[in-house]
């Protein structure tokens, strides 16, 4: 029974590392994005760290990007994924700042 538990934990760890690098056509997604209630970090290697505060609850997701679906991106491991809906993909404003709208929240790129 203990061996089975270690096998499952090892499989989860292996799957968690199975992200895909951000493709060149989505390179503008890479960086640290923030608003007052949400923060997303997207790495070139295809990892996402997400945190959102709504009232007294906090939601966090940390995992590999599995795929892009149009402007949206899917994060997690097989059968345990979260789709981030991007209604406005990254765009640069006249002042040079980058913005993106994810799950209805406008984010500003920090780096």
Secondary structure, DSSP 8 states (H G I E B T S, - for coil): -HHHHHHHHHHHHHHHT------GGGGGG-EEEE-SSEEEEE-TTSEEEEEEEETTEEEEEEEEEEEEETTEEEEEETTEEEEE-EEEEEEE-TTS-EEEEETTEEEEE--
